Amino acid sequence: MGKARRLALSDSFTEMLDHALHLVKNIGEMEMNDLIEGLRKIGSYKLEIDDYLDILMVWYRDVLLFKATRDADGLVFRQELSAIRERAQKSSYEGLELILKSLDKAKQRLNANVNFDMVMELLLLTMKEN
């Protein structure tokens, strides 16, 4: 509850949410220079990276849930149903699982003080491939 309240009061949260949604909806079609620009923008959220990764996790959880059930009732990002449906058609169950595991691994690596840019680059490449 406290985290939700803190995020709701944050000025940068809406901007961060918009960027994360833009990234996940378009990552399959992004060229390398677009990925580098996305990586640079993610760097501006370095202090809030756990929240950013949580947004990505919830998105891919919604995609996986929709792929499995074809029901929009349990989705957090219900307003993005068409993009979720499209991603669910393009991604396999294994690919979605790999992305979710990569998000967890990215959090672990960042907590272990691994280079931020390298962690995020690996994550974005995994997301693009799957």
N, CA, C and O atoms as a printed pandas DataFrame, in Angstrom:
     atom_number atom_name residue_name chain_id  residue_number  x_coord  y_coord  z_coord
0              1         N          MET        A               1    0.816   -1.186    0.000
1              2        CA          MET        A               1    0.000    0.000    0.000
2              3         C          MET        A               1    0.869    1.263    0.000
3              4         O          MET        A               1    0.587    2.227   -0.712
4              5         N          GLY        A               2    1.916    1.236    0.804
5              6        CA          GLY        A               2    2.804    2.389    0.885
6              7         C          GLY        A               2    3.516    2.658   -0.433
7              8         O          GLY        A               2    3.686    3.810   -0.833
8              9         N          LYS        A               3    3.926    1.595   -1.099
9             10        CA          LYS        A               3    4.606    1.742   -2.388
10            11         C          LYS        A               3    3.655    2.326   -3.425
11            12         O          LYS        A               3    4.042    3.209   -4.190
12            13         N          ALA        A               4    2.424    1.846   -3.457
13            14        CA          ALA        A               4    1.432    2.361   -4.409
14            15         C          ALA        A               4    1.177    3.843   -4.157
15            16         O          ALA        A               4    1.061    4.623   -5.102
16            17         N          ARG        A               5    1.089    4.228   -2.905
17            18        CA          ARG        A               5    0.856    5.640   -2.569
18            19         C          ARG        A               5    2.041    6.504   -2.997
19            20         O          ARG        A               5    1.868    7.583   -3.563
20            21         N          ARG        A               6    3.251    6.006   -2.716
21            22        CA          ARG        A               6    4.460    6.741   -3.096
22            23         C          ARG        A               6    4.518    6.920   -4.613
23            24         O          ARG        A               6    4.856    7.999   -5.100
24            25         N          LEU        A               7    4.192    5.870   -5.353
25            26        CA          LEU        A               7    4.218    5.958   -6.813
26            27         C          LEU        A               7    3.145    6.896   -7.341
27            28         O          LEU        A               7    3.378    7.642   -8.292
28            29         N          ALA        A               8    1.969    6.860   -6.725
29            30        CA          ALA        A               8    0.872    7.727   -7.175
30            31         C          ALA        A               8    1.212    9.197   -6.972
31            32         O          ALA        A               8    0.764   10.053   -7.735
32            33         N          LEU        A               9    1.993    9.486   -5.960
33            34        CA          LEU        A               9    2.358   10.872   -5.673
34            35         C          LEU        A               9    3.610   11.326   -6.430
35            36         O          LEU        A               9    3.942   12.511   -6.428
36            37         N          SER        A              10    4.289   10.403   -7.064
37            38        CA          SER        A              10    5.521   10.717   -7.770
38            39         C          SER        A              10    5.231   11.415   -9.096
39            40         O          SER        A              10    4.381   10.975   -9.870
40            41         N          ASP        A              11    5.945   12.502   -9.343
41            42        CA          ASP        A              11    5.783   13.230  -10.606
42            43         C          ASP        A              11    6.349   12.443  -11.787
43            44         O          ASP        A              11    5.813   12.500  -12.894
44            45         N          SER        A              12    7.414   11.724  -11.548
45            46        CA          SER        A              12    8.077   11.037  -12.658
46            47         C          SER        A              12    7.453    9.680  -12.971
47            48         O          SER        A              12    7.800    9.067  -13.981
48            49         N          PHE        A              13    6.536    9.196  -12.125
49            50        CA          PHE        A              13    5.984    7.865  -12.347
50            51         C          PHE        A              13    5.214    7.776  -13.655
51            52         O          PHE        A              13    5.363    6.795  -14.383
52            53         N          THR        A              14    4.398    8.770  -13.972
53            54        CA          THR        A              14    3.619    8.734  -15.214
54            55         C          THR        A              14    4.539    8.697  -16.421
55            56         O          THR        A              14    4.293    7.959  -17.375
56            57         N          GLU        A              15    5.597    9.491  -16.378
57            58        CA          GLU        A              15    6.565    9.496  -17.477
58            59         C          GLU        A              15    7.265    8.143  -17.586
59            60         O          GLU        A              15    7.464    7.625  -18.685
60            61         N          MET        A              16    7.636    7.572  -16.430
61            62        CA          MET        A              16    8.300    6.279  -16.422
62            63         C          MET        A              16    7.355    5.190  -16.945
63            64         O          MET        A              16    7.777    4.323  -17.710
64            65         N          LEU        A              17    6.103    5.229  -16.543
65            66        CA          LEU        A              17    5.107    4.267  -17.008
66            67         C          LEU        A              17    4.912    4.366  -18.515
67            68         O          LEU        A              17    4.868    3.349  -19.207
68            69         N          ASP        A              18    4.797    5.581  -19.022
69            70        CA          ASP        A              18    4.639    5.780  -20.469
70            71         C          ASP        A              18    5.835    5.222  -21.238
71            72         O          ASP        A              18    5.669    4.571  -22.269
72            73         N          HIS        A              19    7.045    5.482  -20.725
73            74        CA          HIS        A              19    8.237    4.979  -21.403
74            75         C          HIS        A              19    8.269    3.458  -21.385
75            76         O          HIS        A              19    8.563    2.834  -22.404
76            77         N          ALA        A              20    7.971    2.856  -20.241
77            78        CA          ALA        A              20    7.994    1.399  -20.126
78            79         C          ALA        A              20    6.973    0.768  -21.062
79            80         O          ALA        A              20    7.271   -0.226  -21.724
80            81         N          LEU        A              21    5.776    1.335  -21.123
81            82        CA          LEU        A              21    4.746    0.792  -22.015
82            83         C          LEU        A              21    5.139    0.952  -23.477
83            84         O          LEU        A              21    4.921    0.049  -24.285
84            85         N          HIS        A              22    5.714    2.095  -23.816
85            86        CA          HIS        A              22    6.187    2.301  -25.192
86            87         C          HIS        A              22    7.250    1.256  -25.541
87            88         O          HIS        A              22    7.247    0.688  -26.634
88            89         N          LEU        A              23    8.147    1.017  -24.605
89            90        CA          LEU        A              23    9.223    0.053  -24.835
90            91         C          LEU        A              23    8.677   -1.353  -25.068
91            92         O          LEU        A              23    9.041   -1.999  -26.050
92            93         N          VAL        A              24    7.813   -1.832  -24.181
93            94        CA          VAL        A              24    7.339   -3.218  -24.313
94            95         C          VAL        A              24    6.436   -3.405  -25.523
95            96         O          VAL        A              24    6.393   -4.491  -26.101
96            97         N          LYS        A              25    5.716   -2.363  -25.912
97            98        CA          LYS        A              25    4.830   -2.490  -27.067
98            99         C          LYS        A              25    5.598   -2.471  -28.380
99           100         O          LYS        A              25    5.134   -3.030  -29.374
100          101         N          ASN        A              26    6.761   -1.837  -28.398
101          102        CA          ASN        A              26    7.485   -1.643  -29.657
102          103         C          ASN        A              26    8.833   -2.339  -29.739
103          104         O          ASN        A              26    9.510   -2.219  -30.760
104          105         N          ILE        A              27    9.248   -3.056  -28.714
105          106        CA          ILE        A              27   10.612   -3.589  -28.692
106          107         C          ILE        A              27   10.873   -4.582  -29.828
107          108         O          ILE        A              27   12.004   -4.688  -30.301
108          109         N          GLY        A              28    9.864   -5.295  -30.262
109          110        CA          GLY        A              28   10.055   -6.252  -31.349
110          111         C          GLY        A              28   10.428   -5.614  -32.669
111          112         O          GLY        A              28   11.115   -6.233  -33.482
112          113         N          GLU        A              29    9.992   -4.397  -32.897
113          114        CA          GLU        A              29   10.256   -3.703  -34.150
114          115         C          GLU        A              29   11.398   -2.699  -34.046
115          116         O          GLU        A              29   11.749   -2.066  -35.042
116          117         N          MET        A              30   11.982   -2.540  -32.865
117          118        CA          MET        A              30   13.026   -1.537  -32.665
118          119         C          MET        A              30   14.341   -1.966  -33.303
119          120         O          MET        A              30   14.734   -3.131  -33.254
120          121         N          GLU        A              31   14.998   -0.993  -33.895
121          122        CA          GLU        A              31   16.345   -1.194  -34.426
122          123         C          GLU        A              31   17.343   -0.977  -33.284
123          124         O          GLU        A              31   16.965   -0.536  -32.198
124          125         N          MET        A              32   18.602   -1.285  -33.534
125          126        CA          MET        A              32   19.612   -1.182  -32.484
126          127         C          MET        A              32   19.755    0.250  -31.960
127          128         O          MET        A              32   19.930    0.447  -30.758
128          129         N          ASN        A              33   19.683    1.253  -32.846
129          130        CA          ASN        A              33   19.816    2.636  -32.369
130          131         C          ASN        A              33   18.624    3.032  -31.489
131          132         O          ASN        A              33   18.775    3.837  -30.570
132          133         N          ASP        A              34   17.443    2.471  -31.764
133          134        CA          ASP        A              34   16.282    2.725  -30.909
134          135         C          ASP        A              34   16.468    2.078  -29.545
135          136         O          ASP        A              34   16.091    2.649  -28.522
136          137         N          LEU        A              35   17.055    0.878  -29.534
137          138        CA          LEU        A              35   17.329    0.207  -28.262
138          139         C          LEU        A              35   18.339    0.990  -27.430
139          140         O          LEU        A              35   18.210    1.087  -26.209
140          141         N          ILE        A              36   19.338    1.542  -28.096
141          142        CA          ILE        A              36   20.343    2.342  -27.385
142          143         C          ILE        A              36   19.703    3.598  -26.802
143          144         O          ILE        A              36   20.013    3.993  -25.678
144          145         N          GLU        A              37   18.820    4.216  -27.558
145          146        CA          GLU        A              37   18.092    5.389  -27.051
146          147         C          GLU        A              37   17.194    4.997  -25.872
147          148         O          GLU        A              37   17.097    5.732  -24.890
148          149         N          GLY        A              38   16.542    3.840  -25.974
149          150        CA          GLY        A              38   15.723    3.349  -24.865
150          151         C          GLY        A              38   16.559    3.071  -23.635
151          152         O          GLY        A              38   16.142    3.367  -22.515
152          153         N          LEU        A              39   17.742    2.501  -23.838
153          154        CA          LEU        A              39   18.665    2.235  -22.740
154          155         C          LEU        A              39   19.098    3.536  -22.070
155          156         O          LEU        A              39   19.185    3.608  -20.844
156          157         N          ARG        A              40   19.370    4.562  -22.875
157          158        CA          ARG        A              40   19.747    5.860  -22.315
158          159         C          ARG        A              40   18.620    6.428  -21.460
159          160         O          ARG        A              40   18.860    6.971  -20.381
160          161         N          LYS        A              41   17.395    6.299  -21.947
161          162        CA          LYS        A              41   16.242    6.815  -21.211
162          163         C          LYS        A              41   16.028    6.030  -19.916
163          164         O          LYS        A              41   15.702    6.612  -18.881
164          165         N          ILE        A              42   16.211    4.712  -19.974
165          166        CA          ILE        A              42   16.090    3.895  -18.762
166          167         C          ILE        A              42   17.124    4.337  -17.730
167          168         O          ILE        A              42   16.859    4.309  -16.529
168          169         N          GLY        A              43   18.294    4.741  -18.197
169          170        CA          GLY        A              43   19.337    5.239  -17.296
170          171         C          GLY        A              43   18.885    6.436  -16.485
171          172         O          GLY        A              43   19.367    6.651  -15.373
172          173         N          SER        A              44   17.961    7.222  -17.029
173          174        CA          SER        A              44   17.456    8.372  -16.277
174          175         C          SER        A              44   16.539    7.937  -15.128
175          176         O          SER        A              44   16.228    8.734  -14.243
176          177         N          TYR        A              45   16.108    6.669  -15.146
177          178        CA          TYR        A              45   15.284    6.126  -14.063
178          179         C          TYR        A              45   16.105    5.235  -13.131
179          180         O          TYR        A              45   15.551    4.403  -12.412
180          181         N          LYS        A              46   17.402    5.410  -13.146
181          182        CA          LYS        A              46   18.305    4.544  -12.396
182          183         C          LYS        A              46   17.952    4.474  -10.909
183          184         O          LYS        A              46   18.051    3.410  -10.298
184          185         N          LEU        A              47   17.547    5.590  -10.332
185          186        CA          LEU        A              47   17.216    5.608   -8.909
186          187         C          LEU        A              47   15.894    4.895   -8.620
187          188         O          LEU        A              47   15.643    4.477   -7.489
188          189         N          GLU        A              48   15.062    4.761   -9.634
189          190        CA          GLU        A              48   13.758    4.107   -9.480
190          191         C          GLU        A              48   13.688    2.822  -10.305
191          192         O          GLU        A              48   12.609    2.415  -10.737
192          193         N          ILE        A              49   14.828    2.193  -10.519
193          194        CA          ILE        A              49   14.880    1.062  -11.449
194          195         C          ILE        A              49   14.043   -0.113  -10.979
195          196         O          ILE        A              49   13.498   -0.838  -11.811
196          197         N          ASP        A              50   13.922   -0.326   -9.685
197          198        CA          ASP        A              50   13.076   -1.427   -9.214
198          199         C          ASP        A              50   11.628   -1.213   -9.622
199          200         O          ASP        A              50   10.944   -2.159  -10.012
200          201         N          ASP        A              51   11.156    0.024   -9.535
201          202        CA          ASP        A              51    9.791    0.333   -9.950
202          203         C          ASP        A              51    9.626    0.133  -11.455
203          204         O          ASP        A              51    8.603   -0.382  -11.907
204          205         N          TYR        A              52   10.627    0.537  -12.224
205          206        CA          TYR        A              52   10.594    0.374  -13.674
206          207         C          TYR        A              52   10.529   -1.109  -14.039
207          208         O          TYR        A              52    9.731   -1.512  -14.885
208          209         N          LEU        A              53   11.368   -1.910  -13.398
209          210        CA          LEU        A              53   11.373   -3.350  -13.670
210          211         C          LEU        A              53   10.063   -3.996  -13.217
211          212         O          LEU        A              53    9.594   -4.948  -13.841
212          213         N          ASP        A              54    9.479   -3.490  -12.147
213          214        CA          ASP        A              54    8.182   -4.003  -11.698
214          215         C          ASP        A              54    7.097   -3.739  -12.741
215          216         O          ASP        A              54    6.235   -4.588  -12.967
216          217         N          ILE        A              55    7.136   -2.575  -13.371
217          218        CA          ILE        A              55    6.173   -2.263  -14.436
218          219         C          ILE        A              55    6.324   -3.263  -15.582
219          220         O          ILE        A              55    5.335   -3.788  -16.093
220          221         N          LEU        A              56    7.567   -3.517  -15.978
221          222        CA          LEU        A              56    7.818   -4.477  -17.050
222          223         C          LEU        A              56    7.331   -5.871  -16.656
223          224         O          LEU        A              56    6.754   -6.590  -17.472
224          225         N          MET        A              57    7.566   -6.242  -15.404
225          226        CA          MET        A              57    7.140   -7.549  -14.923
226          227         C          MET        A              57    5.621   -7.701  -14.958
227          228         O          MET        A              57    5.105   -8.743  -15.363
228          229         N          VAL        A              58    4.916   -6.670  -14.537
229          230        CA          VAL        A              58    3.453   -6.717  -14.538
230          231         C          VAL        A              58    2.940   -6.803  -15.977
231          232         O          VAL        A              58    1.979   -7.522  -16.250
232          233         N          TRP        A              59    3.569   -6.081  -16.885
233          234        CA          TRP        A              59    3.165   -6.136  -18.293
234          235         C          TRP        A              59    3.280   -7.572  -18.833
235          236         O          TRP        A              59    2.327   -8.112  -19.395
236          237         N          TYR        A              60    4.455   -8.173  -18.651
237          238        CA          TYR        A              60    4.657   -9.519  -19.179
238          239         C          TYR        A              60    3.823  -10.555  -18.427
239          240         O          TYR        A              60    3.457  -11.579  -19.004
240          241         N          ARG        A              61    3.519  -10.312  -17.173
241          242        CA          ARG        A              61    2.596  -11.171  -16.436
242          243         C          ARG        A              61    1.212  -11.094  -17.070
243          244         O          ARG        A              61    0.537  -12.111  -17.231
244          245         N          ASP        A              62    0.793   -9.873  -17.431
245          246        CA          ASP        A              62   -0.497   -9.703  -18.107
246          247         C          ASP        A              62   -0.517  -10.438  -19.453
247          248         O          ASP        A              62   -1.508  -11.081  -19.799
248          249         N          VAL        A              63    0.572  -10.339  -20.201
249          250        CA          VAL        A              63    0.653  -11.028  -21.492
250          251         C          VAL        A              63    0.537  -12.534  -21.291
251          252         O          VAL        A              63   -0.206  -13.206  -22.006
252          253         N          LEU        A              64    1.268  -13.055  -20.324
253          254        CA          LEU        A              64    1.227  -14.489  -20.047
254          255         C          LEU        A              64   -0.162  -14.921  -19.582
255          256         O          LEU        A              64   -0.667  -15.957  -20.015
256          257         N          LEU        A              65   -0.774  -14.141  -18.711
257          258        CA          LEU        A              65   -2.118  -14.450  -18.230
258          259         C          LEU        A              65   -3.128  -14.440  -19.371
259          260         O          LEU        A              65   -3.974  -15.330  -19.461
260          261         N          PHE        A              66   -3.043  -13.439  -20.241
261          262        CA          PHE        A              66   -3.965  -13.373  -21.372
262          263         C          PHE        A              66   -3.735  -14.525  -22.346
263          264         O          PHE        A              66   -4.688  -15.100  -22.871
264          265         N          LYS        A              67   -2.472  -14.857  -22.585
265          266        CA          LYS        A              67   -2.158  -15.961  -23.496
266          267         C          LYS        A              67   -2.742  -17.268  -22.975
267          268         O          LYS        A              67   -3.229  -18.090  -23.752
268          269         N          ALA        A              68   -2.693  -17.455  -21.667
269          270        CA          ALA        A              68   -3.174  -18.705  -21.073
270          271         C          ALA        A              68   -4.695  -18.765  -20.970
271          272         O          ALA        A              68   -5.281  -19.835  -21.139
272          273         N          THR        A              69   -5.344  -17.626  -20.694
273          274        CA          THR        A              69   -6.781  -17.659  -20.406
274          275         C          THR        A              69   -7.654  -17.023  -21.476
275          276         O          THR        A              69   -8.844  -17.329  -21.558
276          277         N          ARG        A              70   -7.085  -16.138  -22.303
277          278        CA          ARG        A              70   -7.855  -15.353  -23.278
278          279         C          ARG        A              70   -8.946  -14.529  -22.587
279          280         O          ARG        A              70   -9.989  -14.245  -23.177
280          281         N          ASP        A              71   -8.694  -14.152  -21.334
281          282        CA          ASP        A              71   -9.652  -13.387  -20.549
282          283         C          ASP        A              71   -8.973  -12.120  -20.052
283          284         O          ASP        A              71   -7.870  -12.180  -19.509
284          285         N          ALA        A              72   -9.616  -10.982  -20.232
285          286        CA          ALA        A              72   -9.024   -9.700  -19.855
286          287         C          ALA        A              72   -9.387   -9.264  -18.440
287          288         O          ALA        A              72   -8.955   -8.200  -17.997
288          289         N          ASP        A              73  -10.169  -10.061  -17.728
289          290        CA          ASP        A              73  -10.644   -9.635  -16.414
290          291         C          ASP        A              73   -9.533   -9.442  -15.387
291          292         O          ASP        A              73   -9.616   -8.517  -14.578
292          293         N          GLY        A              74   -8.513  -10.267  -15.387
293          294        CA          GLY        A              74   -7.472  -10.179  -14.371
294          295         C          GLY        A              74   -6.290   -9.315  -14.744
295          296         O          GLY        A              74   -5.289   -9.304  -14.027
296          297         N          LEU        A              75   -6.376   -8.591  -15.844
297          298        CA          LEU        A              75   -5.237   -7.804  -16.324
298          299         C          LEU        A              75   -5.106   -6.483  -15.584
299          300         O          LEU        A              75   -6.103   -5.814  -15.310
300          301         N          VAL        A              76   -3.886   -6.114  -15.267
301          302        CA          VAL        A              76   -3.611   -4.810  -14.668
302          303         C          VAL        A              76   -3.657   -3.736  -15.741
303          304         O          VAL        A              76   -4.228   -2.666  -15.532
304          305         N          PHE        A              77   -3.057   -4.017  -16.887
305          306        CA          PHE        A              77   -3.020   -3.070  -18.006
306          307         C          PHE        A              77   -4.158   -3.362  -18.983
307          308         O          PHE        A              77   -3.929   -3.514  -20.183
308          309         N          ARG        A              78   -5.362   -3.439  -18.475
309          310        CA          ARG        A              78   -6.531   -3.773  -19.295
310          311         C          ARG        A              78   -6.723   -2.774  -20.436
311          312         O          ARG        A              78   -7.206   -3.148  -21.504
312          313         N          GLN        A              79   -6.352   -1.510  -20.225
313          314        CA          GLN        A              79   -6.518   -0.497  -21.266
314          315         C          GLN        A              79   -5.579   -0.738  -22.449
315          316         O          GLN        A              79   -5.753   -0.140  -23.511
316          317         N          GLU        A              80   -4.601   -1.599  -22.272
317          318        CA          GLU        A              80   -3.648   -1.934  -23.335
318          319         C          GLU        A              80   -3.944   -3.306  -23.934
319          320         O          GLU        A              80   -3.034   -3.994  -24.397
320          321         N          LEU        A              81   -5.201   -3.699  -23.926
321          322        CA          LEU        A              81   -5.586   -5.057  -24.327
322          323         C          LEU        A              81   -5.139   -5.414  -25.742
323          324         O          LEU        A              81   -4.684   -6.533  -25.978
324          325         N          SER        A              82   -5.260   -4.494  -26.674
325          326        CA          SER        A              82   -4.876   -4.834  -28.057
326          327         C          SER        A              82   -3.376   -5.119  -28.157
327          328         O          SER        A              82   -2.969   -6.040  -28.864
328          329         N          ALA        A              83   -2.555   -4.337  -27.457
329          330        CA          ALA        A              83   -1.110   -4.571  -27.474
330          331         C          ALA        A              83   -0.763   -5.867  -26.740
331          332         O          ALA        A              83    0.146   -6.589  -27.149
332          333         N          ILE        A              84   -1.482   -6.158  -25.663
333          334        CA          ILE        A              84   -1.257   -7.403  -24.923
334          335         C          ILE        A              84   -1.637   -8.595  -25.791
335          336         O          ILE        A              84   -0.921   -9.595  -25.824
336          337         N          ARG        A              85   -2.748   -8.493  -26.485
337          338        CA          ARG        A              85   -3.197   -9.569  -27.376
338          339         C          ARG        A              85   -2.157   -9.814  -28.479
339          340         O          ARG        A              85   -1.824  -10.959  -28.787
340          341         N          GLU        A              86   -1.657   -8.738  -29.060
341          342        CA          GLU        A              86   -0.658   -8.854  -30.127
342          343         C          GLU        A              86    0.624   -9.511  -29.613
343          344         O          GLU        A              86    1.176  -10.393  -30.271
344          345         N          ARG        A              87    1.096   -9.085  -28.441
345          346        CA          ARG        A              87    2.316   -9.661  -27.870
346          347         C          ARG        A              87    2.094  -11.131  -27.512
347          348         O          ARG        A              87    2.999  -11.949  -27.680
348          349         N          ALA        A              88    0.907  -11.475  -27.022
349          350        CA          ALA        A              88    0.610  -12.860  -26.656
350          351         C          ALA        A              88    0.644  -13.767  -27.892
351          352         O          ALA        A              88    1.044  -14.928  -27.798
352          353         N          GLN        A              89    0.228  -13.242  -29.044
353          354        CA          GLN        A              89    0.265  -14.026  -30.274
354          355         C          GLN        A              89    1.689  -14.229  -30.771
355          356         O          GLN        A              89    2.015  -15.283  -31.317
356          357         N          LYS        A              90    2.542  -13.215  -30.582
357          358        CA          LYS        A              90    3.904  -13.280  -31.103
358          359         C          LYS        A              90    4.849  -14.078  -30.212
359          360         O          LYS        A              90    5.787  -14.700  -30.712
360          361         N          SER        A              91    4.618  -14.070  -28.910
361          362        CA          SER        A              91    5.551  -14.698  -27.971
362          363         C          SER        A              91    5.071  -16.079  -27.555
363          364         O          SER        A              91    3.873  -16.316  -27.401
364          365         N          SER        A              92    6.016  -16.978  -27.377
365          366        CA          SER        A              92    5.690  -18.312  -26.889
366          367         C          SER        A              92    5.659  -18.297  -25.360
367          368         O          SER        A              92    6.121  -17.348  -24.727
368          369         N          TYR        A              93    5.111  -19.355  -24.785
369          370        CA          TYR        A              93    5.132  -19.477  -23.324
370          371         C          TYR        A              93    6.567  -19.494  -22.807
371          372         O          TYR        A              93    6.878  -18.875  -21.790
372          373         N          GLU        A              94    7.427  -20.202  -23.514
373          374        CA          GLU        A              94    8.829  -20.292  -23.115
374          375         C          GLU        A              94    9.511  -18.929  -23.195
375          376         O          GLU        A              94   10.300  -18.568  -22.322
376          377         N          GLY        A              95    9.201  -18.179  -24.246
377          378        CA          GLY        A              95    9.784  -16.844  -24.401
378          379         C          GLY        A              95    9.340  -15.906  -23.298
379          380         O          GLY        A              95   10.145  -15.145  -22.761
380          381         N          LEU        A              96    8.062  -15.957  -22.958
381          382        CA          LEU        A              96    7.552  -15.108  -21.872
382          383         C          LEU        A              96    8.177  -15.503  -20.542
383          384         O          LEU        A              96    8.517  -14.642  -19.731
384          385         N          GLU        A              97    8.327  -16.799  -20.319
385          386        CA          GLU        A              97    8.966  -17.262  -19.083
386          387         C          GLU        A              97   10.416  -16.792  -19.023
387          388         O          GLU        A              97   10.893  -16.384  -17.964
388          389         N          LEU        A              98   11.110  -16.848  -20.139
389          390        CA          LEU        A              98   12.496  -16.396  -20.192
390          391         C          LEU        A              98   12.597  -14.899  -19.888
391          392         O          LEU        A              98   13.506  -14.469  -19.179
392          393         N          ILE        A              99   11.678  -14.120  -20.417
393          394        CA          ILE        A              99   11.678  -12.676  -20.142
394          395         C          ILE        A              99   11.447  -12.418  -18.654
395          396         O          ILE        A              99   12.146  -11.607  -18.046
396          397         N          LEU        A             100   10.467  -13.105  -18.069
397          398        CA          LEU        A             100   10.185  -12.905  -16.642
398          399         C          LEU        A             100   11.376  -13.327  -15.775
399          400         O          LEU        A             100   11.691  -12.665  -14.786
400          401         N          LYS        A             101   12.032  -14.422  -16.145
401          402        CA          LYS        A             101   13.227  -14.837  -15.408
402          403         C          LYS        A             101   14.356  -13.823  -15.583
403          404         O          LYS        A             101   15.111  -13.562  -14.646
404          405         N          SER        A             102   14.468  -13.257  -16.774
405          406        CA          SER        A             102   15.496  -12.245  -17.038
406          407         C          SER        A             102   15.253  -10.984  -16.219
407          408         O          SER        A             102   16.201  -10.344  -15.762
408          409         N          LEU        A             103   13.997  -10.629  -16.033
409          410        CA          LEU        A             103   13.675   -9.475  -15.190
410          411         C          LEU        A             103   14.090   -9.730  -13.747
411          412         O          LEU        A             103   14.645   -8.845  -13.096
412          413         N          ASP        A             104   13.825  -10.927  -13.245
413          414        CA          ASP        A             104   14.274  -11.284  -11.892
414          415         C          ASP        A             104   15.794  -11.259  -11.796
415          416         O          ASP        A             104   16.363  -10.744  -10.834
416          417         N          LYS        A             105   16.437  -11.823  -12.806
417          418        CA          LYS        A             105   17.896  -11.871  -12.808
418          419         C          LYS        A             105   18.487  -10.464  -12.876
419          420         O          LYS        A             105   19.507  -10.187  -12.245
420          421         N          ALA        A             106   17.852   -9.580  -13.637
421          422        CA          ALA        A             106   18.328   -8.195  -13.721
422          423         C          ALA        A             106   18.261   -7.530  -12.346
423          424         O          ALA        A             106   19.187   -6.821  -11.951
424          425         N          LYS        A             107   17.163   -7.759  -11.615
425          426        CA          LYS        A             107   17.050   -7.192  -10.267
426          427         C          LYS        A             107   18.165   -7.725   -9.359
427          428         O          LYS        A             107   18.779   -6.969   -8.606
428          429         N          GLN        A             108   18.413   -9.023   -9.440
429          430        CA          GLN        A             108   19.465   -9.619   -8.617
430          431         C          GLN        A             108   20.828   -9.041   -8.968
431          432         O          GLN        A             108   21.620   -8.722   -8.081
432          433         N          ARG        A             109   21.098   -8.906  -10.248
433          434        CA          ARG        A             109   22.391   -8.367  -10.669
434          435         C          ARG        A             109   22.559   -6.916  -10.243
435          436         O          ARG        A             109   23.640   -6.515   -9.812
436          437         N          LEU        A             110   21.503   -6.134  -10.360
437          438        CA          LEU        A             110   21.599   -4.736   -9.941
438          439         C          LEU        A             110   21.809   -4.626   -8.442
439          440         O          LEU        A             110   22.544   -3.751   -7.982
440          441         N          ASN        A             111   21.172   -5.504   -7.672
441          442        CA          ASN        A             111   21.393   -5.511   -6.221
442          443         C          ASN        A             111   22.804   -5.942   -5.866
443          444         O          ASN        A             111   23.313   -5.589   -4.802
444          445         N          ALA        A             112   23.446   -6.709   -6.757
445          446        CA          ALA        A             112   24.823   -7.140   -6.547
446          447         C          ALA        A             112   25.825   -6.151   -7.147
447          448         O          ALA        A             112   27.018   -6.443   -7.223
448          449         N          ASN        A             113   25.341   -4.990   -7.571
449          450        CA          ASN        A             113   26.174   -3.910   -8.113
450          451         C          ASN        A             113   26.885   -4.261   -9.413
451          452         O          ASN        A             113   28.005   -3.809   -9.652
452          453         N          VAL        A             114   26.243   -5.058  -10.246
453          454        CA          VAL        A             114   26.763   -5.316  -11.586
454          455         C          VAL        A             114   26.509   -4.058  -12.414
455          456         O          VAL        A             114   25.580   -3.303  -12.127
456          457         N          ASN        A             115   27.311   -3.835  -13.414
457          458        CA          ASN        A             115   27.213   -2.647  -14.250
458          459         C          ASN        A             115   25.785   -2.454  -14.780
459          460         O          ASN        A             115   25.231   -3.336  -15.436
460          461         N          PHE        A             116   25.207   -1.300  -14.488
461          462        CA          PHE        A             116   23.817   -1.003  -14.833
462          463         C          PHE        A             116   23.558   -1.131  -16.327
463          464         O          PHE        A             116   22.603   -1.790  -16.740
464          465         N          ASP        A             117   24.402   -0.506  -17.136
465          466        CA          ASP        A             117   24.186   -0.515  -18.585
466          467         C          ASP        A             117   24.256   -1.926  -19.163
467          468         O          ASP        A             117   23.484   -2.265  -20.060
468          469         N          MET        A             118   25.164   -2.742  -18.665
469          470        CA          MET        A             118   25.283   -4.117  -19.165
470          471         C          MET        A             118   24.054   -4.950  -18.793
471          472         O          MET        A             118   23.542   -5.717  -19.608
472          473         N          VAL        A             119   23.591   -4.789  -17.558
473          474        CA          VAL        A             119   22.408   -5.534  -17.107
474          475         C          VAL        A             119   21.199   -5.162  -17.955
475          476         O          VAL        A             119   20.459   -6.035  -18.409
476          477         N          MET        A             120   21.003   -3.882  -18.163
477          478        CA          MET        A             120   19.838   -3.431  -18.916
478          479         C          MET        A             120   19.950   -3.808  -20.395
479          480         O          MET        A             120   18.947   -4.130  -21.032
480          481         N          GLU        A             121   21.151   -3.770  -20.932
481          482        CA          GLU        A             121   21.344   -4.167  -22.331
482          483         C          GLU        A             121   20.999   -5.644  -22.527
483          484         O          GLU        A             121   20.319   -6.003  -23.489
484          485         N          LEU        A             122   21.462   -6.488  -21.626
485          486        CA          LEU        A             122   21.118   -7.916  -21.705
486          487         C          LEU        A             122   19.614   -8.124  -21.592
487          488         O          LEU        A             122   19.039   -8.941  -22.312
488          489         N          LEU        A             123   18.985   -7.392  -20.697
489          490        CA          LEU        A             123   17.542   -7.503  -20.512
490          491         C          LEU        A             123   16.802   -7.092  -21.779
491          492         O          LEU        A             123   15.903   -7.803  -22.228
492          493         N          LEU        A             124   17.169   -5.961  -22.352
493          494        CA          LEU        A             124   16.489   -5.484  -23.562
494          495         C          LEU        A             124   16.679   -6.448  -24.731
495          496         O          LEU        A             124   15.748   -6.665  -25.506
496          497         N          LEU        A             125   17.852   -7.018  -24.865
497          498        CA          LEU        A             125   18.081   -7.982  -25.939
498          499         C          LEU        A             125   17.252   -9.248  -25.736
499          500         O          LEU        A             125   16.737   -9.815  -26.699
500          501         N          THR        A             126   17.123   -9.691  -24.486
501          502        CA          THR        A             126   16.274  -10.856  -24.202
502          503         C          THR        A             126   14.821  -10.550  -24.525
503          504         O          THR        A             126   14.117  -11.382  -25.097
504          505         N          MET        A             127   14.376   -9.357  -24.156
505          506        CA          MET        A             127   13.000   -8.966  -24.443
506          507         C          MET        A             127   12.770   -8.890  -25.950
507          508         O          MET        A             127   11.717   -9.306  -26.433
508          509         N          LYS        A             128   13.729   -8.369  -26.691
509          510        CA          LYS        A             128   13.581   -8.229  -28.138
510          511         C          LYS        A             128   13.528   -9.595  -28.829
511          512         O          LYS        A             128   12.741   -9.798  -29.753
512          513         N          GLU        A             129   14.365  -10.524  -28.378
513          514        CA          GLU        A             129   14.436  -11.840  -29.006
514          515         C          GLU        A             129   13.216  -12.701  -28.729
515          516         O          GLU        A             129   12.915  -13.609  -29.503
516          517         N          ASN        A             130   12.512  -12.432  -27.643
517          518        CA          ASN        A             130   11.418  -13.306  -27.247
518          519         C          ASN        A             130   10.093  -12.582  -27.343
519          520         O          ASN        A             130    9.050  -13.164  -27.047
